[in-house]
Amino acid sequence: MQTILDPVNEPAHDAFVEKKSEFIGDAAHVDTLDEALAFVESIRERHPKSRHVAYAAVTGGADGRVAERMSDDGEPSGTAGKPILDVLRANDLTDCVVTVTRYFGGILLGSGGLIRAYSTGASIAVKAARKAAIVPCRRYLVSLEYPQLKRFGQILAAVDGTQSDETYAADVTLVASMPLDNAARFEELVTETFNATVTPEPMDVVNRAVALD
């Protein structure tokens, strides 16, 4: 899967004109559907004189569950939100929202013309966006003694892992994250290296975005 990196305050953007109607596509990264709805409202505020602001949003996927939402915003049913959502699905995108704003030019496009126009609006926004591959990662809570930190860092490097949320007290507690495919190897290396004295506690699976060249 992939995601869009452009933030909601600086979304990817492009536009075109079809039979005197202007269609403006905007695409941004979001983590929740609530954030997607807030983005849609911000686009409405930028274009108070537009006729329609249709959108589609997709979030989730790390745990196999994907949430989707779309709206035709007054266009005939299935002619706006669904074509935008189809573009997101075709590009295997998640954690993002795409809006297509229409300034009506006075010429009716018909159902087929609307579907093509909203699909094009979404496609050009996605094409303009910076994208990243989504890598599902397993997170672990780990407790270490201070002398173990250096070797633990080497283990993380070997499994393309990262660490965060460090707490330094009598021991060091941190959160380790690595690609799901490397999780079993990580557990083996920790057990072997520290003679089973360190036991990573599995937490959850989250998405990590890796920018595409």
GIJO-V793802 format. One line per field, one symbol per residue. phi: phi as a letter, one per 40 degrees, with the letter a starting at -180 (. if undefined). Layout:
phi = ???
This chain:
phi = .bbbcdcccaccaaaabbfgccbbbbbacbbbcccccccdcccdccbccccabcaaabbghcbgbbbbaaacfgcddgbbccdccccccccfcafabbbbcbbcbgbccgdcccdcccccdcccccccccbbccbcbcbbcbbbcdcccccccccdccbfbbbafcbbbcbbbabbbaddcccccdcccccccbfgcbbcccbabbcbcbdcc
